[in-house]
Amino acid sequence: MDRNALSRLDTATEQIRRRLRPLCRLKSGEVWEDESGRHVVACGDAADTVFIKSLFRGRSASLAVHDPPYNLVMFTRRSVSEFIEWCRRWVDNTHDILADDASLYVWLGADQKNHFQPLPQFMAMMAETEFASRSYITMRNQRGYGTQKNWMAVRQELLYYTKGSPAFQVQYTDIPKILRGYYKDVRGVRTENCERSHSAKIRPGNVWVDIQQVFYRMHENVNGCYGQKPLQAIERIVRASSRQNDTVADFFAHSGTTLLACEKTDRRCITVDIDPVFAEVTIRRLERYRETGETGWQAENMFARELAASATVSDSAVPP
């Protein structure tokens, strides 16, 4: 396995970013459409109402899956009130591009060292919108921190909201039902709960313990994308809250996981990122999947070939 690590792209030094920008196809305000016409990747601000409306051009999505940078706006740390005001703008933009009956999922962190912000402030803000709260989901990580003087932090928070009355397709995990439950008579025959079930596997509740946290040994790993969400988690959301050929929106493309989940499940995706580098990562991840079937780069990175070539040119230009 090649180990060609790439620095965290959200905190990379300006020197690294200068090398990556010429490799990006999009600049701010530009849009890329894949050759099949199914997916759109745009470089722009999720809070920019004019940009979002022009991007969707009257099209509506049945589902939005957002993973905003926690208390970061364009890589700059802001106060909680500034962060929530920024969130309010892209939430309003999301409401405008969603169909009358649609779902919204938002991944959001909670800083346990600072009164769990911005999670409670975001929840309070959402209570003032036209979205209805539906579920508060926790995804358990296999790795955590804070084991010496605190309980290990192993959770990621996922908020589920609805607009109107969207359909929901029940999902099942890969965990078999092994516990026998209560009995009851059905048309004169005594049956136990497993016999009456639609599946031999258990349904996921609002605590997900069956999904592997992404790390560098996994094929879906996208080097440089800190906090990458598991493809299995996004596929679960997409399958539950949309139908084939529906449009799914993602205002924070990051590693391109929502777009890839849509590609694998026959949905359309319109995704946005304010950073040209993440927009390029998203495009390249789709292209790699279509060419090779690989869902990521494992411990390699998506710019390795170009970066190696540019380093060689630079080295050759240096006199002995």
Rosetta blueprint (number, residue, H / E / L):
1 M L
2 D L
3 R L
4 N L
5 A L
6 L L
7 S L
8 R L
9 L L
10 D L
11 T L
12 A L
13 T L
14 E H
15 Q H
16 I H
17 R H
18 R H
19 R H
20 L H
21 R H
22 P H
23 L H
24 C L
25 R L
26 L L
27 K L
28 S L
29 G L
30 E L
31 V E
32 W E
33 E E
34 D L
35 E L
36 S L
37 G L
38 R L
39 H E
40 V E
41 V E
42 A E
43 C E
44 G L
45 D L
46 A L
47 A L
48 D L
49 T H
50 V H
51 F H
52 I H
53 K H
54 S H
55 L H
56 F H
57 R L
58 G L
59 R L
60 S L
61 A E
62 S E
63 L E
64 A E
65 V E
66 H E
67 D L
68 P L
69 P L
70 Y L
71 N L
72 L E
73 V E
74 M L
75 F L
76 T E
77 R E
78 R L
79 S L
80 V H
81 S H
82 E H
83 F H
84 I H
85 E H
86 W H
87 C H
88 R H
89 R H
90 W H
91 V H
92 D H
93 N H
94 T H
95 H H
96 D H
97 I H
98 L E
99 A E
100 D E
101 D E
102 A E
103 S E
104 L E
105 Y E
106 V E
107 W E
108 L L
109 G L
110 A L
111 D E
112 Q L
113 K L
114 N L
115 H L
116 F L
117 Q E
118 P L
119 L H
120 P H
121 Q H
122 F H
123 M H
124 A H
125 M H
126 M H
127 A L
128 E L
129 T L
130 E L
131 F L
132 A E
133 S E
134 R E
135 S E
136 Y E
137 I E
138 T E
139 M E
140 R E
141 N E
142 Q E
143 R E
144 G E
145 Y E
146 G L
147 T L
148 Q L
149 K L
150 N L
151 W L
152 M L
153 A E
154 V E
155 R E
156 Q E
157 E E
158 L E
159 L E
160 Y E
161 Y E
162 T E
163 K E
164 G L
165 S L
166 P L
167 A L
168 F L
169 Q L
170 V L
171 Q L
172 Y L
173 T L
174 D L
175 I L
176 P E
177 K L
178 I L
179 L L
180 R L
181 G L
182 Y L
183 Y E
184 K E
185 D E
186 V E
187 R L
188 G L
189 V E
190 R E
191 T E
192 E E
193 N H
194 C H
195 E H
196 R H
197 S L
198 H L
199 S L
200 A L
201 K E
202 I L
203 R L
204 P L
205 G L
206 N L
207 V E
208 W E
209 V L
210 D L
211 I L
212 Q L
213 Q L
214 V L
215 F L
216 Y L
217 R L
218 M L
219 H L
220 E L
221 N L
222 V L
223 N L
224 G L
225 C L
226 Y L
227 G L
228 Q L
229 K L
230 P L
231 L H
232 Q H
233 A H
234 I H
235 E H
236 R H
237 I H
238 V H
239 R H
240 A H
241 S H
242 S L
243 R L
244 Q L
245 N L
246 D L
247 T E
248 V E
249 A E
250 D E
251 F L
252 F L
253 A L
254 H L
255 S L
256 G L
257 T H
258 T H
259 L H
260 L H
261 A H
262 C H
263 E H
264 K H
265 T L
266 D L
267 R L
268 R E
269 C E
270 I E
271 T E
272 V E
273 D E
274 I L
275 D L
276 P H
277 V H
278 F H
279 A H
280 E H
281 V H
282 T H
283 I H
284 R H
285 R H
286 L H
287 E H
288 R H
289 Y H
290 R H
291 E H
292 T H
293 G L
294 E L
295 T L
296 G L
297 W L
298 Q L
299 A L
300 E L
301 N L
302 M L
303 F L
304 A H
305 R H
306 E H
307 L H
308 A H
309 A H
310 S H
311 A H
312 T H
313 V H
314 S H
315 D H
316 S H
317 A H
318 V L
319 P L
320 P L
